[in-house]
Structure formats: structure tokens, C-alpha cells
Amino acid sequence: MKSIMIQGTSSGAGKTTLVAALCRIFSDKGYNVAPFKSQNMSNFAYITPTFEISRAQAIQAIGARCEITPDLNPILLKPVGNYNSIVCLNGKRYKKMHAKDYYTKFVNSEGIKIATRSLKTLQKNYDLVILEGAGSPAEINLQKFDIANMKIAKKANASVLLVSDIDKGGSFASIVGTMALIEKKYQKLVKGFVFNKFRGDLNMLKPGIQKLKKMTNIPVIGTIPLITLNLPEEDSLNVKSKEIAWTRKNILKIDDELNRLAKTVKSNMDIKSIERIIK
């Protein structure tokens, strides 16, 4: 039972694409691998006649070459406005809930139980589960309600890689600040940092990386360049995403992009270190 989790210093750091890439990389290495995200907020779903999950986990499953099932994303929140969301559990519509009720009456009771059951099912059936966090684990106003980051990492016995979007600037501060704000009992789970969307001379970055290692005693295990991908994105404040048809032709296009993504990530990350972490 092996698990690793990708968390981010913010939304949009690159967690989703990094999980997809690692799913393909480890599938290529012979692992029977599956992605997992306990709770996802998105209005773009992968829909079948019997269930729906976030399409991000469906794309990650294509990367992993595994079956797409509700266990990959047991809680899907579909925003409908005024702090309300349609809550889907295990691929089925549950009910509309206000954010306050969801956080105070659901996540730490039924929510964490549902997420844990799906996680344990995947861990039983796969060699490796690659978990994706949500937002940031350092939202100190929400940490006691957060079932998408450190709580689920602990239940999975997963080592955490923390990824930051360096293109936006402030990555070193974001990483150090995130580590400072994570609850002390969870800090030891973080085993490596990843800089994402880098453009420039890597030699200019190395002094900062060395100083970061001295400050945190945690290594940077990847600096991934900024690349343009033709993959469906999650909906967010900065992205106008579109629905896609899950045709064989489109799935083959996604598969080709995942191969290209995996090749880039593999050449810019210390995959051997990740294997050591998960063993």
C-alpha cells in the first residue's frame, strides 16, 4: 500500500496536472496506479449513466490507465451561487447545501467517512494511489474543516510534495509560509518541494533553492518549465473552461497530451527520489 500526495501553496499551482503526469509516469514504470481527490469543487464533470465525478480525476485516470470509478472523487461540489453547492457523494447527487452547513455539519462526520472509505478501496486495489489536495493546506481559517489535504494525507499514510506556481512570483515565501502555517503534527509529512511553471535560467534559481533547503531541511525535487497543454482545465476565476465530449478521438488526444506532459515532468523531476519516498 503506497501513497503520495500533491498539495499546493495555492489554487492553480499545478496540482491537477502534476498528478496526471505522475500517474502516467508511474503507469509507464509498471505500477498499477490510481488518482484520488477526496473533495473537488467543479462544474465540469465526467458523467456516465450511473455516476459523475470531476473530470480532472477522469483525466488523471486516463493518465494512470485505470478504471474511472466514483472512488476517484467521492465528494464533488457543484457551485450554484450564494455559497450553495450541489453535493454529489460517490457519484450520485445528494442534496444542495450552504457552505456553512457543509463545513460545520457534514465534512468532519459523514464527509471524512465517505472519503476514507473510497481511499481505502483504492489502496486495497492498486499498488500506488496518487492523491491531490485542494487549494492550500495552510488556510488557517478552514483547517479544522479541511478533509482534502493533511487529514486525508495522514489517513493515507502518504508523503506530501508541495508544489508552487513560480510564474506568479513569491514562491519561496509561499512555501516557507505554508510550512509555517501547517499544523506541526502534519509538517513532517512534507518530503519535497516542486516549483512549477518556471521560465528562465535555472542557475539563477539555485541559490534560492539551497537557502530554502537550509531553512526547511526539505529538498526541492523538481522545477517544471512553463508549458502549453491542450488539456481541459478546471473551472476557476482565471479559466473559462469548456465542456468536452468523451469520444474516442478526444480521449486519444488527451492521452497524447498526457504523454507529452509526463515526458516534460519526468525530465525535470527527481523520480527516483519520489520512488524512495513512497517505499
C-alpha positions, 0 to 999 in steps of 0.5 A: 500500500503506497501513497503520495500526495500533491498539495499546493501553496495555492489554487492553480499551482499545478496540482491537477496536472502534476498528478496526471503526469505522475500517474502516467509516469508511474503507469509507464514504470509498471505500477498499477496506479490510481488518482484520488481527490477526496473533495473537488469543487467543479462544474465540469464533470465526467458523467456516465449513466450511473455516476459523475465525478470531476473530470480532472480525476477522469483525466488523471485516470486516463493518465494512470490507465485505470478504471474511472470509478466514483472512488476517484472523487467521492465528494464533488461540489457543484457551485450554484451561487450564494455559497450553495453547492450541489453535493454529489457523494460517490457519484450520485447527487445528494442534496444542495447545501450552504457552505456553512452547513457543509463545513460545520455539519457534514465534512468532519462526520459523514464527509471524512467517512465517505472519503476514507472509505473510497481511499481505502478501496483504492489502496486495497486495489492498486499498488500506488494511489496518487492523491491531490489536495485542494487549494492550500493546506495552510488556510488557517481559517478552514483547517479544522474543516479541511478533509482534502489535504493533511487529514486525508494525507495522514489517513493515507499514510502518504508523503506530501510534495508541495508544489508552487506556481513560480510564474506568479512570483513569491514562491519561496515565501509561499512555501516557507509560509505554508510550512509555517502555517501547517499544523506541526503534527502534519509538517513532517509529512512534507518530503519535497518541494516542486516549483512549477511553471518556471521560465528562465535560467535555472542557475539563477534559481539555485541559490534560492533553492539551497537557502530554502533547503537550509531553512526547511531541511526539505529538498526541492525535487523538481522545477517544471518549465512553463508549458502549453497543454491542450488539456481541459482545465478546471473551472476557476476565476482565471479559466473559462473552461469548456465542456468536452465530449468523451469520444474516442478521438478526444480521449486519444488526444488527451492521452497524447497530451498526457504523454507529452506532459509526463515526458516534460515532468519526468525530465525535470523531476527527481523520480527516483527520489519520489520512488524512495519516498513512497517505499 
